[in-house]
C-alpha cells in the first residue's frame, strides 16, 4: 500500500482509499511488516479519514512520538497472514526506546479474517482489531469501534502506559485481552 517508514516527520496522510494489497497468496515478500496497507514511522504525524480495505496482513502500522491515528475505517485484514491487526503497533521498550503521546481515536475496525495456512494450527485464525504488541508504550485508545475479528478485538501484549477508554469491541473471539 503506502510505505513511509524512514523517519517521516510532520506528515499528514488524509482521505486516501487503499484497497486490495497483498491479497494474492505468495505474491508478497516474506517476513513481518510486508503486505501492509499503510505504514508510517516518525514523529509528529497524523493519519486520518483513510479507508483501508482487503489487506493481506496488517491494515495500518505506525511508530514514533506524537502520532495521531483517527477517524479511519479499516476492514478485511490479515487475509493471507496470521498474527496481525487492523491497527498494529510494535514499538517501545523492547525495541530500546520508549515512545510517548500517541493516540488512536474514533477508528472503525472490522472483519479481521486471519489465515492459518502454513501453520501447525491451520484451523486457528489470529486476527486482532487493535494490537499493541511486544513492549508498545505511550498510546491512548479512545472511542474506537472494533468488531468481527477472528481472535481478539483489542489486545495489549506486554504493553505499558496504554490508556483504554470508551471503546466498543464486540463480535470477536475475545473482545479485549491483556497478556504479558
N, C-alpha and C positions, 0 to 999 in steps of 0.2 A: 504494500500500500504506500504509505508515506513514512519514510525513514529519515529522521533528523536526530541523530544520537551523538554528534560531535560537539558537545558543549555549546549548544544553541542558547543564546541569551536574549531576553526581551522579545520572544517570538509569540505571535498570535496565530493560532490555527482555528479558523472560524468558518462555519457554513459550508463544509465540504461533505460530499457523499462518496464514501469509499465502499466498494462492493466487490465481492467475489475474488478475494485474494487468497491464493494458496489452497484452493479447494480441490484441485486435481491430485489424487494420490500420486506421490513420487515426483511431482513437478518442482517442489521447492527444495532448497538446500537443507542438509541435515543439521541437527543441533538446536539448542534453545535460542529463542529470540528470532526465529525465522518464520515466515508466513504470518506476520503480524499486520493488522490493519493500519495502525498508526503508532509510531514510536517517536518519542521526543525526550531528549536528555539535555539538561542545562538549567540554569537559574532564571527566575522571574519570567515564567512562561504562562500562557493562557491557552487552554483548549476548550472551545465552547461551540454549541449549536451544530455539531457534526453528526452525521448519520453513518454508522459503520455496520454493514450487514454482510453475512455469509463469508466468514473468515476461517481459514484452515486452523489457526492456532489462537493467539491472543487478539482480542479486539483492539484494546488501547493499552499501551505501556508508556510509563513516564518515569523520570528520575530527576533529581535536582532539588534545590531550595526554592521557596516562594513560587509554587506552581498551583494553579487553579484549573481544575477539570470540572466543568459544569454544563448542565443542560444538553448533554449528548444522548443520543439513542443508539444503543449497541445491541445487536441481535444476531443469532445464529453464528456462534463462535465455537472454537475447538471442534470443528467439523472433521478434521483429519488427524489431530494430535491431542492427546490427553494432557491433564495436569496444567491447564491454563485457565485464564479468566477473561471475562468481558473487559474489566479494568484490572490490570495486574501491575503490582509494584514489588520489586525485589532490590531495594537499595536502603542501606542503613548500616547498623553496627557490624554485621558480619562482613560487609564489604570494606570495613575500615573507616567509615565516615558516618556521621550522624546528620541526617537531613532534617530541616525544620520548615514550618509554615507551608504546608501542602494541604490542599482541600479538594475533596471530591464531593460535589454538591449537585443535588437535583438531577441526577442522571437516571435514565430508564435503561435497564439491562435485562434482557430476557432471551430464552432459548439457548442456553449453554448445552450443546449437543454431546460432546465427548466422543472419543473413538478409542476403544481398547484393542483394536487390531495391532498385532505385532508385540503385544504384551502378554505376560503369563496369564492375566485375567481378562481374556478377550470380551467377556460379557459385562465387565465393570466399566462404567463411564465416569471419568473425572473431569467435570466442567464446573467451574466456580464463577459466580457472578462478579463479586468484588473480592480480590485475592491479594492480601497483604502478606508477602512471603519472606521467609528467612531473614529476619532481623530488620524488617522495614520499620522506620521511625518517623514520627512527626507528621501524621496525617489525620485530618478531620474528615469523617464520613458523615455527611449531613443530608437528610431529606432525599435519599436515593430510593428508587423502586427497583427491586430485583425479583424476578420470577422465572420458574421453569428451567432451573439449572440442574443438570443430571446429578451432581453431588451436593454442593453447598451453595447457598445464596451469598452469604458474606462470611469470609474465612480469614481469621488472623492467625498466621502461622509464625510463631516465635517473633511476633511483632511487639513493639513497645511505643508508648506515647501516642497511641491511636485513640481518638475520641469518636465514639459511635453514637449518633444522636438522631432521632426522628426518621429512621429508615424503615421501609416496609419490605420485608422479604417473605415470600410465600411460594408454594408450589414447587419448591426444590426438594431434593432428597432430604437435606437438613437446612433449615432456614438460616441459622447462624452458628458458627463454631469457632473455638479458640483452641490452639494446640501449641505446646512449647516443646 
